[in-house]
Amino acid sequence: MNERRSRIWVVARVHGPDEGGVQTYVAQVAQGYARAGREVTVFAKSSAGPRRVADGHVTLIDVGPASQLRVYARLAIAMARAWAGGERPDAIHACTWRAAIPALPFPRPLIVTVHGREIGRPGGAAFRLMRAVLSRAARVVAVSDATRALMLSRLPMLADRCVAAWNGVVVPPPRAETGNAAVHIITVCRLVARKNVAAAVRAVSDCRAGGIAIDYAVIGRGEDEPAVREAVADGAVIAGPGGLAMTGYVSDEELAQRYRSADIFLHPQIALEGGAEMEGFGLSVADAMAQGIPCIVGREGGPAELVRDGVDGLVIDGRAPAEIRAAVALLARDPVYRRKLGENARAFAVQNFCWDRHCRLALEGVVPQAQDVALPVREAATA
């Protein structure tokens, strides 16, 4: 019997090869839907466009870089052309609420993902637009309980249609012991104020000044880079063992190697603007946990949900320099404790961070399960 395969449209304002967490989200959600037996068309923009790329059951229609309004128009036109060509998706998944705007004219169930700061900050006309868009959604997917709470503090009428679903990870093979003479600490993130990276650098510098051998690498770039660079320069004059480095963004191969050789992942994030500017999930934290790296995270925002304090990492007050410093010193000095936390972190990540589950929750109650036609593929356990 020739059954019609379920189709999902995924809409985003960003896509790889450009850098960022939402770019990762778009790619992984598309692949998750494909693994569930669905045909997926991704409408997005990147610096590599315009282009059309087919990869198995996922087709990318990249409208290319342009001003924001032009991108919206191009996305709407691309979707209209697909509709005119006969595509009838069972649902449209917008990867941010703004990406849902060009999807509004199409009479299909709308799913919208909310990540954090993009729902906390809008005011005035932008808030009214956000409210109108999210009110049109059949399902709102929040990437953490913290994000869901933030959204419902602003739009409580959406409680019944909003579900919290953690992002997934691609679990790498088990790591060998690092065998580092100096403890290797990494931070991987976009350098913005809420990540609190300058405070992390100062905490590591204080530990080095106290005689702890630490090699610390900050991997990423962003508008807070001058403050981070100043903290690194101040720490560089300390004659302690180890060193400090800012790498900027690195290749996937180098990033994988940095994770493999890391002993501690440091991410003491804080919330700003009365909680509106917050870290919704923390993909880099989840990636580190999947590697078996113990994480030190701030207590504000989504990462504090992922890390169980004293079980698979440490949760500290990112606003308290002494707490960051004490956590770094504790893990740097105790390799047995580090190993235990790292093993627990990996086990937790394998059990709880699953893109296939995320996609199932996104569609639950929106697209009937009976429409699934499973493909003979499974979510990769290793990469």
LODO-599433 format. One line per field, with one value per residue (C-alpha): residue number from 1; residue in one letter; y, x, z. Coordinates in nm, 3 decimals. Last residue first. Layout:
N
drenza: [NUM  ...];
drennu: [A  ...];
Y: [Y  ...];
X: [X  ...];
Z: [Z  ...];
This chain:
383
drenza: [383  382  381  380  379  378  377  376  375  374  373  372  371  370  369  368  367  366  365  364  363  362  361  360  359  358  357  356  355  354  353  352  351  350  349  348  347  346  345  344  343  342  341  340  339  338  337  336  335  334  333  332  331  330  329  328  327  326  325  324  323  322  321  320  319  318  317  316  315  314  313  312  311  310  309  308  307  306  305  304  303  302  301  300  299  298  297  296  295  294  293  292  291  290  289  288  287  286  285  284  283  282  281  280  279  278  277  276  275  274  273  272  271  270  269  268  267  266  265  264  263  262  261  260  259  258  257  256  255  254  253  252  251  250  249  248  247  246  245  244  243  242  241  240  239  238  237  236  235  234  233  232  231  230  229  228  227  226  225  224  223  222  221  220  219  218  217  216  215  214  213  212  211  210  209  208  207  206  205  204  203  202  201  200  199  198  197  196  195  194  193  192  191  190  189  188  187  186  185  184  183  182  181  180  179  178  177  176  175  174  173  172  171  170  169  168  167  166  165  164  163  162  161  160  159  158  157  156  155  154  153  152  151  150  149  148  147  146  145  144  143  142  141  140  139  138  137  136  135  134  133  132  131  130  129  128  127  126  125  124  123  122  121  120  119  118  117  116  115  114  113  112  111  110  109  108  107  106  105  104  103  102  101  100  99  98  97  96  95  94  93  92  91  90  89  88  87  86  85  84  83  82  81  80  79  78  77  76  75  74  73  72  71  70  69  68  67  66  65  64  63  62  61  60  59  58  57  56  55  54  53  52  51  50  49  48  47  46  45  44  43  42  41  40  39  38  37  36  35  34  33  32  31  30  29  28  27  26  25  24  23  22  21  20  19  18  17  16  15  14  13  12  11  10  9  8  7  6  5  4  3  2  1];
drennu: [A  T  A  A  E  R  V  P  L  A  V  D  Q  A  Q  P  V  V  G  E  L  A  L  R  C  H  R  D  W  C  F  N  Q  V  A  F  A  R  A  N  E  G  L  K  R  R  Y  V  P  D  R  A  L  L  A  V  A  A  R  I  E  A  P  A  R  G  D  I  V  L  G  D  V  G  D  R  V  L  E  A  P  G  G  E  R  G  V  I  C  P  I  G  Q  A  M  A  D  A  V  S  L  G  F  G  E  M  E  A  G  G  E  L  A  I  Q  P  H  L  F  I  D  A  S  R  Y  R  Q  A  L  E  E  D  S  V  Y  G  T  M  A  L  G  G  P  G  A  I  V  A  G  D  A  V  A  E  R  V  A  P  E  D  E  G  R  G  I  V  A  Y  D  I  A  I  G  G  A  R  C  D  S  V  A  R  V  A  A  A  V  N  K  R  A  V  L  R  C  V  T  I  I  H  V  A  A  N  G  T  E  A  R  P  P  P  V  V  V  G  N  W  A  A  V  C  R  D  A  L  M  P  L  R  S  L  M  L  A  R  T  A  D  S  V  A  V  V  R  A  A  R  S  L  V  A  R  M  L  R  F  A  A  G  G  P  R  G  I  E  R  G  H  V  T  V  I  L  P  R  P  F  P  L  A  P  I  A  A  R  W  T  C  A  H  I  A  D  P  R  E  G  G  A  W  A  R  A  M  A  I  A  L  R  A  Y  V  R  L  Q  S  A  P  G  V  D  I  L  T  V  H  G  D  A  V  R  R  P  G  A  S  S  K  A  F  V  T  V  E  R  G  A  R  A  Y  G  Q  A  V  Q  A  V  Y  T  Q  V  G  G  E  D  P  G  H  V  R  A  V  V  W  I  R  S  R  R  E  N  M];
Y: [1.061  0.821  0.716  0.817  0.846  0.551  0.462  0.220  0.495  0.507  0.605  0.837  0.945  0.732  0.945  1.228  1.566  1.830  1.626  1.538  1.713  1.905  1.626  1.378  1.621  1.664  1.286  1.239  1.512  1.331  1.482  1.281  0.934  0.990  1.324  1.176  0.896  1.147  1.372  1.080  0.977  1.337  1.382  1.067  1.164  1.512  1.370  1.141  1.426  1.649  1.969  2.121  2.028  2.208  2.503  2.572  2.551  2.780  3.042  3.046  3.073  3.352  3.550  3.558  3.673  3.334  3.175  2.811  2.480  2.207  1.900  1.549  1.474  1.762  2.001  1.829  1.995  2.020  2.234  2.485  2.517  2.663  2.997  3.126  2.889  2.939  2.642  2.437  2.134  1.791  1.654  1.315  1.406  1.410  1.657  1.885  1.875  1.959  2.257  2.369  2.346  2.579  2.589  2.926  3.147  3.467  3.829  3.883  3.789  4.142  4.277  4.017  3.647  3.492  3.228  3.058  2.832  2.641  2.294  2.089  1.823  1.902  1.692  1.541  1.869  2.059  1.784  1.814  2.191  2.148  1.923  2.145  2.438  2.712  3.028  3.275  3.112  3.312  3.171  3.153  2.968  2.693  2.748  3.086  3.390  3.609  3.864  3.670  3.712  4.084  4.021  3.750  3.984  4.255  4.003  3.904  4.266  4.333  4.010  4.102  4.163  3.812  3.540  3.179  2.940  3.053  2.825  2.766  2.575  2.529  2.442  2.549  2.768  3.026  3.268  2.997  2.982  3.361  3.351  3.083  3.301  3.606  3.415  3.293  3.648  3.763  3.477  3.589  3.419  3.692  3.957  3.805  3.602  3.327  3.003  2.734  2.762  2.522  2.402  2.180  2.081  2.095  1.771  1.644  1.268  1.313  0.973  0.819  0.948  0.743  0.774  1.092  1.144  1.366  1.600  1.683  1.988  1.974  1.978  2.205  2.208  2.506  2.457  2.463  2.743  2.985  3.222  3.300  3.510  3.718  3.509  3.212  3.280  3.309  2.992  2.802  2.924  2.812  2.477  2.428  2.434  2.573  2.424  2.617  2.407  2.502  2.842  3.142  3.287  3.272  3.504  3.753  3.766  3.819  4.102  4.266  4.231  4.390  4.677  4.762  4.535  4.240  4.121  3.802  3.611  3.642  3.590  3.230  2.957  2.952  2.698  2.751  2.485  2.594  2.374  2.441  2.701  2.897  3.275  3.266  3.095  3.420  3.532  3.200  3.284  3.563  3.310  3.099  2.756  2.770  2.421  2.397  2.104  1.832  1.989  2.021  2.046  2.075  2.307  2.605  2.522  2.503  2.836  2.992  2.868  3.025  3.349  3.363  3.294  3.561  3.818  3.744  3.762  4.091  4.234  4.128  4.261  4.004  3.679  3.375  3.216  2.869  2.596  2.288  1.949  1.673  1.314  1.225  1.544  1.780  2.125  2.435  2.747  3.122  3.098  3.039  3.335  3.165  3.182  2.930  2.720  2.356  2.096  1.767  1.437  1.235  0.888  0.961  0.983  1.269  1.457  1.423  1.535  1.856  1.909  1.863  2.111  2.381  2.344  2.372  2.698  2.812  2.756  2.967  2.983  3.023  2.709  2.657  2.807  3.122  3.285  2.952  2.757  2.380  2.234  1.888  1.616  1.284  1.017  0.938  0.568  0.342  0.000];
X: [2.929  2.760  2.409  2.273  1.896  1.752  1.692  1.457  1.203  0.880  0.559  0.390  0.035  -0.111  0.070  -0.170  0.000  -0.079  -0.148  0.219  0.412  0.663  0.678  0.783  1.045  1.205  1.200  1.387  1.634  1.728  1.898  1.767  1.920  2.244  2.291  2.234  2.485  2.740  2.695  2.724  3.056  3.177  3.078  3.267  3.574  3.583  3.554  3.853  4.049  4.016  4.224  4.075  3.723  3.744  3.945  3.694  3.403  3.577  3.653  3.298  3.162  3.407  3.309  2.944  2.715  2.738  2.582  2.686  2.565  2.832  2.845  2.708  2.586  2.708  2.456  2.242  2.326  2.060  1.811  2.080  2.166  1.818  1.842  1.998  2.197  2.521  2.709  3.019  3.021  3.178  3.291  3.156  3.136  2.757  2.791  3.001  2.742  2.465  2.666  2.729  2.357  2.276  1.901  1.728  2.017  1.853  1.790  1.436  1.536  1.517  1.730  2.003  2.022  2.356  2.579  2.867  2.968  3.292  3.350  3.612  3.868  3.887  4.090  3.800  3.609  3.903  3.948  3.585  3.626  3.937  3.752  3.444  3.668  3.727  3.546  3.760  4.059  4.099  4.378  4.481  4.778  4.917  5.121  5.110  5.313  5.005  5.052  4.818  4.531  4.495  4.515  4.247  4.019  4.070  3.994  3.672  3.560  3.651  3.477  3.136  3.001  3.070  3.328  3.375  3.614  3.763  4.056  4.193  4.511  4.517  4.795  4.671  4.925  4.700  4.763  4.628  4.310  4.272  4.322  4.052  3.807  3.899  3.837  3.497  3.399  3.488  3.276  2.951  2.739  2.479  2.719  2.768  3.060  2.891  2.977  3.236  3.420  3.706  3.912  4.221  4.384  4.763  4.955  4.670  4.614  4.284  4.144  3.991  3.659  3.346  3.211  3.015  2.646  2.467  2.276  1.912  1.712  1.490  1.115  0.888  0.532  0.309  -0.049  -0.230  -0.017  -0.076  -0.304  -0.015  0.163  0.427  0.497  0.405  0.703  0.950  0.818  0.847  1.205  1.300  1.128  1.353  1.351  0.997  0.783  0.466  0.193  -0.114  0.040  -0.178  -0.152  0.227  0.213  -0.030  0.161  0.491  0.337  0.200  0.540  0.714  0.464  0.546  0.804  1.015  1.284  1.167  1.052  1.377  1.574  1.468  1.443  1.087  0.995  0.679  0.448  0.182  -0.102  -0.165  -0.365  -0.067  -0.077  0.111  0.427  0.608  0.574  0.678  1.048  0.986  0.857  1.168  1.225  0.898  0.752  0.482  0.243  0.092  0.270  0.090  0.341  0.170  0.392  0.178  0.258  0.630  0.606  0.420  0.689  0.963  0.766  0.713  1.082  1.183  0.954  1.080  1.440  1.366  1.227  1.535  1.783  1.943  2.138  2.028  1.689  1.805  1.561  1.688  1.541  1.547  1.448  1.794  1.996  1.856  2.015  1.861  2.071  2.064  2.257  2.587  2.543  2.234  1.859  1.588  1.303  1.354  1.143  1.108  0.962  0.872  0.969  1.061  1.426  1.331  1.167  1.483  1.698  1.498  1.512  1.890  1.955  1.730  1.866  2.227  2.146  1.959  2.276  2.499  2.741  2.662  2.724  2.449  2.103  1.924  1.581  1.411  1.115  1.067  0.794  0.679  0.556  0.389  0.448  0.151  0.084  0.139  0.000];
Z: [1.646  1.880  1.970  1.634  1.632  1.449  1.087  0.908  0.839  1.035  0.860  1.110  1.025  1.302  1.559  1.484  1.423  1.686  2.000  2.033  1.756  1.969  2.225  1.958  1.826  2.168  2.221  1.894  1.990  2.312  2.616  2.913  2.941  2.751  2.926  3.272  3.211  3.082  3.384  3.627  3.476  3.487  3.851  3.950  3.749  3.895  4.247  4.182  4.020  4.329  4.318  4.003  4.111  4.444  4.310  4.033  4.278  4.528  4.260  4.131  4.485  4.577  4.268  4.381  4.098  3.928  4.233  4.203  4.064  4.063  3.842  3.802  4.154  4.371  4.221  3.960  3.628  3.357  3.545  3.648  3.279  3.213  3.388  3.710  3.933  3.746  3.604  3.688  3.462  3.507  3.170  3.061  2.693  2.714  3.001  2.782  2.504  2.753  2.875  2.516  2.446  2.734  2.794  2.827  2.930  3.050  2.954  3.085  3.440  3.580  3.298  3.349  3.432  3.525  3.366  3.549  3.255  3.326  3.178  3.366  3.268  2.898  2.652  2.458  2.458  2.310  2.051  1.942  1.919  1.704  1.460  1.450  1.362  1.617  1.724  1.913  2.081  2.399  2.615  2.979  3.129  3.349  3.664  3.840  3.746  3.717  3.438  3.211  3.453  3.383  3.009  3.036  3.229  2.965  2.689  2.861  2.889  2.524  2.409  2.551  2.199  2.080  2.031  2.124  2.296  2.628  2.710  3.060  3.146  3.522  3.767  4.111  4.294  4.456  4.170  3.941  4.148  4.133  3.756  3.724  3.916  3.707  3.385  3.508  3.604  3.251  3.117  3.278  3.009  3.064  2.930  2.586  2.453  2.256  2.426  2.495  2.827  2.881  3.176  3.141  3.470  3.436  3.385  3.170  3.160  2.976  3.070  2.758  2.637  2.574  2.218  2.145  2.231  1.982  2.208  2.263  2.363  2.668  2.616  2.820  2.685  2.611  2.487  2.820  2.964  2.674  2.869  3.102  2.838  3.018  3.327  3.108  2.882  3.168  3.332  3.004  2.960  3.310  3.256  2.956  2.574  2.559  2.281  2.201  2.040  1.835  1.770  1.673  2.024  1.984  1.683  1.837  2.165  1.983  1.780  2.094  2.260  1.961  1.963  2.324  2.481  2.369  2.617  2.781  2.475  2.279  2.601  2.644  2.381  2.250  1.983  1.777  1.634  1.385  1.265  0.892  0.708  0.571  0.612  0.947  0.822  0.734  1.100  1.258  1.227  1.478  1.730  1.698  1.540  1.348  1.305  1.037  1.053  0.835  0.540  0.208  -0.076  -0.415  -0.613  -0.512  -0.151  -0.227  -0.409  -0.116  0.123  -0.087  -0.111  0.266  0.330  0.079  0.240  0.589  0.466  0.292  0.615  0.812  0.559  0.332  0.345  0.143  0.083  0.188  0.087  0.270  0.184  0.446  0.360  0.232  0.207  -0.056  -0.080  -0.241  -0.238  -0.180  0.036  0.217  0.454  0.588  0.552  0.632  0.495  0.591  0.412  0.596  0.480  0.785  0.900  1.261  1.159  0.928  1.215  1.420  1.127  1.098  1.474  1.472  1.192  1.335  1.688  1.575  1.396  1.708  1.912  1.694  1.405  1.034  0.828  0.926  0.948  1.061  1.025  1.074  0.936  0.951  0.729  0.822  0.589  0.672  0.410  0.193  0.205  -0.095  0.000];
